[in-house]
């Protein structure tokens, strides 16, 4: 059996209760020319022509190393040092203390008895009955131990009967290896083959495990295969007590200008689903020439419930579809040409056939633009695409949109007029009887954006600005009811929507509008740092005409003469608090249609509290509380509670504890989550044990906390 254990670096910021050796613990070195040896002591005598004896506070310096002892015998011809009694040898990182030393400086060979050692770079230490330096980078230990816990703390340690370390090969070999945690053996192997540097090595990786109500006990044992310097693979058998045995494989490759991975997972005869389950994914990026790139991202799964049941680092359980895409991109300064084929696999069982995404077979995009020093700029967006979907209208769409504009900025003001023309043509197939097979549409767009900036100095020294802004936009009406909707949807209205004429995403609809936007922004800025203490913005569109173009022919025209009032704000207060909010208010009904609020409290590194609220009228009303809070110097609570006020039920409950010491960390968390598709709960248990400087046993808790608790990764002591 052989095992690869990931060596974790020591934390950059040790916790406050973690003692570390003082700087005086590490001996001072000297820079000497190669081959030069210096000896300092209370008494020195020469015995013959080659031998030197030194007694009392002896220090020997040579080749970036230092040896300290009470007594040494040094032979100059062979550069051999022998000591009796307590001896220290230090090379800038490794400090060895032994009772007896026989060491050849030039050959870097030696024998040490009753050894203790300390690694400065990893905050590690250990011991051995005997250590032998067998040449540069080759060490042999007998009955050795290793830990990153400080002196007097043996929370965990690794022991082995024999250990051989070879820096040239980057390998370590050990026999009779036992890993103990709290004096309890948690791992044993008669033989271990492990890396001692960052070079890739074949072998078993750290196993993972957990429990969920969907799969039961879930254990995985990954095996890493270092095929070649530019190829590797990971094979992971995964045993789920309620489902069976899954094999997950990932092959990665790296060649000049090409990198990618192929993943395949299969679970034959899932006992819960009574069917075979699988996933296939291919991702690749290739630079074919300095200006031509190829990208591939294709995923296929056996069924719509795959990610809900098995989880994934890329796709979540609520992913509505997976993509299969290949594209060629040719770029030059000022323009880019993209060719793409794209398909989708729907994972949402509630999607009706008419709402399934179209395939693009193929799509060609041309993007170009330039900004001149005079303030004049131009932009071009064009597209040719063939849409395919079973039992639907299909066809080819050509879209061409040039735009020209000019931006002028002065002291406290700016103005930016734009003029664009959009021509779109369709050649359709499988249309309804009487519907046209060929459709074209040409529409101009005119907009003018302008604003002023006023500022003043407040009594506290901060700078306050007042920034009024006006935007005018015009797009004439064209009847578009005969045009099918291939990939177009309505743009989500937000504060940024105040300054655009585009109501739709996609080329199948160009919304008519005649509008004037008025908006106001005010900021309070600390002039010494440039940091905004407060920013508040609000604005509203006034419509001069009805908007008759809608997504569907049956949708009525929009006749309201003004948009919702859009406002957003962000501010810092009391140094430890931050808040962000945005709201859309229907001023005709004096009701908020959409609102978000996020408040964060972060007075110190190990304290974080997030409070959130989301409202979408008649759809969503949720609260979200997450964060971590210290219960003592070493224990802290972590959690998240996402609750639906509209449905009066939990969306996600996560509660856990984290215990952190100088050399290890332990996390345990319980999670109850609601599936978006079937409305069922999944109950899971997660744990993580981190042994600093050695390895980490993790069941996916790290990713779960980063995704669920905003800001968590910035304060994670386990990383």
N, C-alpha and C positions, 0 to 999 in steps of 0.2 A: 504494500500500500504506500502511496506517496501523496502528499498534501501540499497545496499552495495556500499559504495564509497571507492575506494582505497586510503589509506593514503600514500602520497608520502613523502619520507624523504627530509629534507632540503639539499641543495647542499653543498658538502664538501668544495668548493672554491667559496665563494660569489664574485659577480662582484665588481669591484673597486668602483663603485658609490653607493654601498649598505651600508648605515650606520648600525652599530650594537651596542648594548649596550656595553659600556666599561666594563672591568673586575671589576671596582669598583662599577658597578651597582648591582652586585650580592653580597649579604652579606656573610661574612666569617662564616664558621661553626666550631664547636668544637667536638672533639671525647670524649664522656663521657661514663662511665659505665652505663649499663641499670638501669633505675629508678632514676638516679642522675639528679637533676635540679639545674642549676646555674642561679642566677639573678644578673645583674649589673645595677646600676642606680646612679643618683646624690643623691637621698634621699630614704632610705628604713626604714619602721617602721613595727613592728609586732603588730597585733591586735588579741589578744587572743592567744590560743595555736596553731591554725591551719592557720590563715590568715596572709598574708604578703601584704603590700602595697608598691609600688615603684613608684617614681615620677621623671621625668626628664631623658631623654636619656636612657630609660629602654631597656635592652636586656636580654631575657630569652633563655637559651640553654637546650635542653633535647632531647634524643633519635634521634640524627641526624637532628634536626630541630632547627630553630631559630625564635624567635618572638621579634620584635622591636616595641615600642610604647612610647608615652609620659607618659602614666599612665596605670598601671595594678594592678589588685587585684588577688592574687594567693592564692588558698586554697589547702594546702598540702594533706589533707586526700583524697580528690577526684581528686587532680591534675587538678583543674579547673582554667582557666585563663579568666578574663574579662578585656576588654580594652575600653577606650573612645578616640575618635579622631583617627587620622591617624595611622594605624597599618600595619606592614609587617610580613608575615609568609613565611619562606623559608625552603625547605627540600632538597636542592641541585639541584633540577631541576625545580620545580614549585615555583614561587614567587607570592604571593597573597598580594594585598594591599587593605585594607578595612577601613571603617570609624568606624565600631563597630564590636567587636569580642567577642563571647562567645565560649570557646574552652576547651575541656577536653583532656588532653595530653595522658593519658594512654589508654582511650577508642577510641582515634582518632576520636572524634565527636566534631562538632562545628557549629556555625551559624555566617555568615559574611554578612554585609550589605554594599551596594555601592562598589561592588568588581571590581577591575582590576587585571588581572593576566598575567604572562609571563611564557612561557615554554622555558627553556634554550636549551634543546636537539633539539627542532623542530623550533627554532627561531620564535615562535608563540606568540600571545597575544590575549587578549579579555577582555570582561567585563560582568557584570551581576548585576541586581538590588539586588539579594540576592543569596547567595550560602550556602548550608548546607552540611557539612561533616557528613555522617550518619554511619560512621564506616570505618574500614580500606578498602580503595579502592572503597568506595561508595560516590558519589558526586551528589548533586541535584542543578541545576542552574535555576533561574527564569529570563526570558528576557535576555538571554545570547547571546554573539557574539564571533566569532573566526576568526582570519586572521593570515597570516604569513607576512603581509606587515609591514614595520617598522613604528615607531611612526611618525604621521603626514601624512601617506600615507594610504588611505583607498580605494585602487584600487579595492579590492574585500573583501567581508566579508560574513560570514554565520551567520544568526540570527535565534533564536528559542524562542518560548514562554516558553517552559519548556524543560529541558534536564536532563536526569538521566544517570550517568556513573557508571558501575559496573566492576571493574577490575577482580573480581573472575570469572565472566561469560564471560568477554571480550566483553561485549555488551554495546552499548549506545542506548538510546531511546530519541526521541525528538518530540515535537508537534509544528505545525505551523512554519515549516522550510522554510526559503527563502535564496537563494543564489543570491547575487548581484555582478555584475561586472560593474565597472564604474557607480555605482549608478543605474544601470538598472537591475531589477530582471530577471534572466535567468532560474531560477528553483524554483518551490514551491511544497511542499507536506504537507498535514495535519499531516502526521506521518512518521517518519523515524526510522529505526532500523539498526544500523550500528556497525561495529567492531571498537574497540579502541586498538587492538593489532594485532598480526600476526596470530591469530587463525582463521581457516576457518569458514565462516558463510554463510548461505543461504540468497539469496536476489538478487535484480537487480544490475547488474554491470553498469559501465558507458556506455551510448549509443554511437554509432559511426554513422557517416554519410558522404556522399560525392556525387559527380556527375561524370558520365562518359558518353560519347556518345554511348557506347554499351548498358548501362543499365538504363540511366537516373538518377533521384534522387535515392540515395541508402542509406537507413536507417536501422540500426540493433540495437536491444535491447536485450543484453544477460542477462540471468537469471542463477545464480549459485545456485546449489543444493548441500549442504553438507550432503550427505547421511549417512556417517559413518566416523570414523577417517581414514579409509583406502579406502573409496570410495567417489567419487564426480562426478558431471555431470554439464555441461553447455549447456543450451538450448537457441538458438539464433534465434528468428524470424527476417527475413531480408526482407524488403519491397523494391522492385525495380520498379519504376514507369512504365518502358517500358516492364517489364517481368512478374511481379507478386510477390507472396510471397514465400520465401524459408524458410525452417526450417533446421537449422544446429545444430546438437547435438554432444557433445563429452562426453564420459564416461571414467573416469580414475580409475584405481584400483592399490592398493599397498598391497601386502601380503609378508610374509617372503620369500625372495628370488625371488619374482615375482613383476614386475611392467609393466604397459602397458596402452593403451588407445584404444578406439574404437570410430571412428567418422563416422557419417552418415549425409548427407545433401540431401534434395530433394526439387525440384521446380516443382510442378505439372503444366503441360500445360504452358510451357514458351511461352509467346505471341510472342516473336521474332523468336524463333526456331520452334514453333508449335509442341512441343514435351515435354515429361517429361525429366527432367535433374536430375542427382543424382551423389553422390560420396559416396563411402564406403572405410574406411581405418582402418586397424587393425595393431597396433604396440605393440610388447611385448618383454621384456627381462626377462629371468628366469634363476636362478642358481639352477639346480636340485640337484647337489651335489657340494662339493668344487671344483671339477675339470670338471664338466659337465654343459654347459650352452645351453639354447634354445633361439633362436631369431626368431621373426616373423615380417615381414614388407610387408603388402599386401594392394594394392590400386586398386580400380576399379572405373572408371567413365563412365557416360552414353554415351559420345561421344568425338570426338577428339578436339572439341572446348571448352570443359568445362573450362579449366584453362585460356584460352584466354578471356572468357567472365566474369568469376567470380573471378579470382585471387586466390592466395593461398600462405601461408607462407612457404611451403615446395617446391612446384613446381611452376615454372614460366610459362608464356604464351608460351615460346618457347621449353618447355620440349618435347623431341621426343617420350618418352615412359614412362609408369609407371610400377613398378615392383611388382611382388607377389613372396615372398621368405620366406622360413622357413629353419632354419639350426640348427643342433646340433654340438657343439664344445666341444671336450674333450681334455684337455691340461695337460701336465706334463712338468717338467723342461727338456728342450731340444727337445720336440716334441709336435705336435698338430694334432689331427684328426678331420676333419670337414665332416659332412654329410649334403647335401643341396638339396632341390627341388626349382626350380625357373621358373617363367613364366613372360612374358611381354605383355603389351597391348600398341600397337603403337598408338601414338597421332599425327604422322606426315602424313598428307594426300598424300604427295609426295612420300612416301616409296612404292616401288614396292614389290610384293610378294616374290621375290627371295632375297630381302634384309631384310625381317622381321627377328627379332632375334629368335633363336631356344629356345625351352624349355629344361631345364635340369631336367630330371625325372628318376633317381636322379643323384647327383654328390657327389663323395667321394674324399676328398683331404687328403693327409698325408704330413706334413712338419716337418722336423727334421734337427738338426744341432748342431755343437759344435765347440768352439774355444779353443785350448789348449795354455798353457803358452809358449810353445816352438815356437808359431807362426803358427803351423799347424792347419788347420780347414777343416771341411767337412760339406756338405749340401745335403739334399735330398728333392726333390719335386716329388710327384707322384699323379696321378689322375685316377679315373675310373668314366665315365660319360655316361649317355644315352641321346641322343639328339632326340627331337621330333619336327616336324613341318608338317603342313598339306600340302599334294601334293608336297613333297620334299623327297630327300634322307635322311634317318634316320639311326641311328645305335649307336653302343657303341664304345667308345674310351678309351684305356688304355695308360697312359703316365707315364714314369718312368725316372727320371733324377737325378742321383747321381753326386756329384761334390766334388773334393778334391783340396785344395790349401795350399799355404804357404806364409806368409807375414813376411818379414824381414826389419826392420827399423834401420838405423844407424844415425850418426850425419850428417845431410844434405842429406840423400838419403833414398829411399825405393825401394823394388822389390817384386813383387807378381805374381808368376806363378799359373795357375789354369788348371785343366784337368777335363772335364765333359763328360758323355756319356748319350745320350738321345735315349730311345727306346719307340716307339709308335706303337700301334696295333689297327686296326679298324675291327669291324664286322658290315657290312652294310646291310641295307634293302632298298627295293624300288629303287634299282639302275637301270640305263639305261641298255638296252639289250647289252650284251657283256662286260659290266663293271665288275670288280672283286668285290666279296662280302667280301673278307678278304684281308687286306693290312697290311704290317708291314714295319717299317722303323727304322734303327739304325744308329746313327751318333755320332762321337766324336767331342768334341770342345776343342781347345787348345788356351790359351791366356797367355801372359806375360805382366805385367804392371810395369813400373818403372819410377822413377823421381829423380831429384836433387833439392836442395834448396840452393841458394846462397843469402847472405844478406850483406848490407852495411848501415852505418849510414850517412845520408845526412847532409848538412850544417845547416839545421834548427832543427836538433835533431831527426827527424823522421827516421824510419827504412824502407828501401826499399829491397824487395826480388825479385829474378829472379828464376823462377821455371820451367825448361824444363821438359817435360814428354814424354815418348814414350810408345806406346801400340801396341802389336803384337797379331793378332788373326787369327785362321785358323779353318774353317769348310769345309769338303769335300762336293762335289755335290752328291745328290741323286735325281733321277727323282721322283717328287711328284705330277704330273699332275692328277693321278687317285684318289688322296685323296680329298674328298669334304671339303669345307670350312664351318665349323660349327660355329666357334666363333673367327676367326682369321682375323686380319687386319694388315696393314702396320704401323710400328711405326713411329710417327712423328719425323723427323730428327731435332736434336738440338745439342747444345754443349755437353750435356751428352752422346749423341749417339756416340761420338768419341771414347768412352772407353768401348764399348760392341760389341760383335759379333752378337747380336740379332737384326735382321731387322724387325721381325714380333712380334706382340702381340698375343699369343695363340699358341696352339700346332700343328695346322694343317699344318703349314709351318715352316721349319727350313732352313733359308737362308744360302746358301753356300757363303764363303768369304775367301779371303786370303789377309790380309790387314796389313798395318803399319800406325799408327797414330802418328803424331808429333804435339806437342802443347806446348805453352808457356804461363805462367801466371806471372804477376808482380803485387806486392802490395806495397802500402805505408801505414805504420802503425804508429800510435801515441803510442810510448812505454809507456807513462804514463797512458794511459787508455786501451790500447789494441785494440782501435777502428781503423777499416780500413778507411783511407781517400780516397783511390783509389784502385780499383782492375780491372785489364784488362787481359782478356784471349782470346787466339785465337788458332785454330788448324785445321787440315785437314787430311783426310784419303787418303792414296795412296793404290790403289787396284792393286794387282799383277796378278789377274785373273778376267775374266768376271764373273758376278753374274747371273747364269742361272735360279735359282729358283725364280719364281714370283707368285703373288696371283692367277692369272688365266693362264690357258695353252696358251691362245692367246696373253698374254703379252710378248713382246720381251725381250731378255736378256739385262741386264744393262752392257754396254761395256765401259763406261767412266773409265779412269784410276785414277780418283781422285774424292773425294766428294766435296761438296760445302765447302767453307771456313766458319767455324762457329766461331763467336766471340761474346763476351759479356763483359760488363763493368758496374761498378757502382762506383759512387764517390759523395763526399760531397764537397761543395765549398761555400765560403763566409758565413759559419755557418748556413745559412738559406735555402740553396738549396741542394736538393738531386736529383740524376739522375740515371736511370737504362736503359740500352739498350742491345739488342741482335740482331744479324743479320746473315743471311745465304747468302753468295755471290757465285753465279755461276761464277767461275773464267774463264771458257771458253768463256762466253759471257760478262763478266765484268758487271753483273747486280745482284742486290739484289733480291732474290726470296722471302725472308721473313725478315721482320724487325719490331721491336717494340722499342718504345722510350717512357719513362715516366719521367717527370720532376716535382718535387714538391717543392713549395715555402711555407715555414712556419716560418715567422719571429717571430710570437707571437701566443698566444693561439687562438685568434678569427680571425686569418687570415690564410687561406689555399687556395692555387691555384695548381691544377693538370693539366698538359699538357701532352697529350698522342697522339701517332701515331701508327697505325698498318697497315702493308702491307703484303698481301699474293698474290703473282703474279697471275694475271688473275682471282682472286676471291674476294679479299677484299683490300680496301684502305680507311682507316677511320682516322678521327681526333676525339679527345675526350678532352673537356675542362670542368673542374668541380671545385667546391670549394665554399668558402664563404668569404665575404669581408665586413668589417664594413663600414657603411655609416655615423654612428655617434656612440656615446657611447652606445646607446641602440638599434640601428637599423642596421641590416646587410642584405646583399643580399646573396641568396643561389641559386645555379643553376648548370645545366649540359647541354652541347651541344655535342651530339654524331652525327657526320656527315659522310656520305659516299661520298668520292671523286669519287669513281668509278661509282656510280649510280646517283651522283649529287642530293642527297636528304637527308633530316634529318632522322636519326634513332630514336633519342630521344631528345626532347627539354623539359627542366625543368627549370622554373624560379619562384622564390619566394622571399618573404621578411620575416624576423624574427625580432620581437620586444621583447626585453628581459629587464625586470626590476628585482628588488630585490625579488618580491613575485609572479610574474606571467610571462608567456611567451606566445607569439602569433605567429603562423606561418601560412602563406598562400602560396600555390604553384599551378601553372598551369603546366600540363604535356601533351605532345603530343608524343605518342610512336607508333612505327611501328611493326606490327606483322610479325614474321618470316615466317608464314605459308601462309597467304592470302594477304600479302602486303598492308593491310588496316591500317589506323591510328585510334587510340583511343585517344580521348581528355578527360582529367579528371581534376577535381578540388579537391585539398586536403587542409585541414586545421587542426590546432591543437591548443588547448587552454590548458595551463598547469597552474594550481593554486597550487603553491608550498605548500606542507604539507597537501593537501586535495585530489585533483583528477586531472585527465587529460582527456580531450575530444580529441580523435585522430581518424583520418580516414585512418590510415595506412601510414601516412607521415613519421613517424620515421623509419620504415623498408625501405621505398623507398629511403630515403636519405643515410642510412647506406650502402645499396647495390649499389647505383649509384655514391656516392662520396667517393673515397678511402681516408681513414683516418678520416672520419667525426665523427665516434663514439668516437674517442679519445678526441674530443674537444666539445662534446655536453653538453651544460649547462642545457638542459632540463631533462637529465636522472636522 
